[in-house]
Amino acid sequence: GPTCMMPGPVVAVAPILLAEPRAGLPRDEAAAPLGIDPARPTAVIQLGSQRNFDYAGLPSLLRTHLVGRDLQVVEIGNPLARPSMDEWPGVLHRSFYPLSLCLSAIDLMITNAGYNSFHECIYGGVPTIFVPNESPEMDHQHLRAAYAHSTGLGFLLRSCDLGRVET
């Protein structure tokens, strides 16, 4: 990342991952806990607990556009999230941890840019749209997502850019 070449009291550390890169399940096995058909393209939405940051209408906008493209859409619930009563036709709701074991079954990930999610998606080779949690008490997810976008490792979508979802 951008700090690896900084002089001074910077200590470079390898990404902290729950599973070693490429240690996940094969696609057929990884599809089972998600409840999906491994032969069909799959998009996963995982935006964290959403307790400290309002993504506004982004989740429903994402669901609409992804289901409209004939993808299998899975929304991964965070154990810290408020229980959702939001049923959406064509969207499966799952709670699975660690999701890094199932990355081979995911063709598109839409997730926050938290440290773990960011590194797991990058190292897992999953095409990812990073939607940073920009709450003031969080680390600099926006910078992490912007770095991924500027280096071609992923895309950045800020919650204030809802008009870009259609493109």
C-alpha positions in Angstrom: 0.0 0.0 0.0 0.9 3.7 0.0 2.8 3.5 3.3 5.1 0.6 2.5 7.9 3.0 1.3 7.6 5.6 4.1 10.7 6.3 6.1 10.6 6.5 9.9 8.6 4.5 12.4 6.5 2.5 9.9 6.5 -1.2 10.4 5.5 -3.2 7.3 3.3 -6.2 8.1 1.7 -8.7 5.8 -2.0 -8.6 5.4 -3.8 -10.3 8.3 -6.1 -13.0 6.7 -8.4 -15.5 8.4 -7.3 -18.1 5.8 -4.2 -18.4 3.7 -4.7 -17.1 0.1 -6.1 -19.9 -2.1 -6.9 -22.0 1.0 -10.7 -21.7 0.4 -13.1 -24.3 -0.8 -13.4 -25.3 -4.4 -16.3 -23.5 -6.2 -18.8 -26.5 -5.9 -18.2 -26.8 -2.2 -18.1 -23.1 -1.6 -21.5 -22.7 -3.2 -23.2 -25.0 -0.7 -23.2 -22.8 2.4 -24.3 -19.8 0.3 -27.2 -21.9 -1.1 -26.4 -21.1 -4.7 -25.9 -22.9 -8.0 -22.1 -23.0 -8.6 -22.8 -22.9 -12.4 -24.4 -19.5 -12.3 -22.8 -16.1 -11.8 -23.1 -14.9 -8.2 -22.9 -11.4 -6.7 -22.6 -11.0 -2.9 -23.4 -7.9 -0.9 -21.8 -7.6 2.5 -21.9 -4.1 4.0 -21.1 -4.8 7.6 -23.4 -4.1 10.5 -24.6 -0.7 9.2 -25.0 0.4 12.8 -22.6 3.4 12.6 -23.0 4.4 9.0 -26.1 5.0 6.9 -25.6 3.7 3.4 -28.9 5.4 2.6 -30.7 3.7 -0.3 -27.7 1.9 -1.5 -28.5 -1.7 -0.4 -32.0 -1.6 -2.1 -30.6 0.0 -5.2 -27.9 -2.7 -5.5 -30.4 -5.4 -5.0 -32.6 -4.0 -7.8 -29.8 -3.7 -10.3 -28.2 -7.0 -9.5 -31.4 -9.1 -9.6 -32.3 -7.3 -12.8 -29.1 -8.7 -14.4 -30.1 -12.3 -13.8 -27.4 -12.9 -11.2 -27.7 -15.0 -8.1 -27.6 -12.3 -5.4 -26.7 -13.2 -1.8 -26.7 -10.7 1.0 -24.4 -11.7 3.9 -25.7 -10.6 7.3 -23.3 -9.3 9.9 -23.8 -10.8 13.4 -23.7 -7.3 14.8 -26.4 -6.0 12.4 -29.9 -5.3 13.5 -32.2 -8.1 12.3 -33.5 -7.4 8.9 -37.1 -7.8 8.0 -36.4 -6.7 4.5 -37.3 -9.5 2.1 -36.3 -8.9 -1.5 -37.4 -11.2 -4.3 -34.4 -12.9 -5.9 -32.0 -12.1 -3.0 -30.8 -14.9 -0.6 -30.0 -13.9 2.9 -27.2 -15.8 4.6 -24.9 -15.5 7.6 -21.7 -17.3 7.1 -18.3 -16.8 8.7 -15.6 -16.7 7.5 -16.7 -15.8 4.1 -13.1 -16.0 2.8 -13.6 -19.8 2.6 -16.3 -19.3 0.0 -14.7 -16.7 -2.3 -14.3 -19.1 -5.2 -18.1 -19.2 -5.5 -18.3 -15.4 -5.8 -18.0 -13.6 -9.1 -18.7 -10.1 -7.8 -18.3 -8.8 -4.2 -19.8 -5.6 -3.0 -18.4 -4.9 0.5 -17.1 -2.3 2.8 -13.4 -1.5 2.7 -12.6 -2.8 6.2 -9.1 -4.2 6.7 -10.1 -7.9 6.6 -12.7 -7.6 3.7 -10.3 -5.5 1.7 -7.4 -7.9 1.9 -9.4 -11.1 1.6 -11.1 -9.9 -1.6 -7.8 -8.6 -3.1 -5.8 -11.8 -2.2 -8.8 -14.0 -3.2 -8.8 -12.4 -6.6 -12.5 -11.5 -6.4 -13.7 -8.6 -8.5 -14.9 -6.2 -5.9 -16.7 -2.9 -5.5 -15.6 -1.4 -2.3 -18.2 0.8 -0.5 -16.3 2.4 2.4 -17.9 2.9 5.8 -17.1 6.6 6.2 -18.2 6.9 9.8 -15.7 9.2 11.7 -14.8 6.5 14.3 -13.8 4.0 11.6 -10.3 3.7 10.1 -9.7 5.3 6.7 -11.8 2.9 4.5 -12.2 5.6 1.9 -8.4 5.8 1.4 -8.2 2.0 1.2 -11.0 1.8 -1.4 -9.5 4.7 -3.4 -6.1 2.9 -3.5 -7.8 -0.2 -4.8 -9.6 1.9 -7.5 -6.5 3.8 -8.5 -4.4 0.7 -8.8 -7.0 -1.4 -10.7 -7.4 -3.8 -7.7 -11.1 -2.9 -7.3 -13.7 -0.2 -7.7 -14.7 2.5 -5.3 -18.4 3.4 -4.8 -19.1 5.9 -2.1 -22.6 5.9 -0.7 -23.0 9.5 -1.9 -22.6 8.3 -5.5 -25.9 6.4 -5.8 -26.3 7.6 -9.4 -23.2 5.5 -10.4 -24.9 2.2 -9.5 -26.6 1.9 -12.8 -23.3 2.1 -14.7 
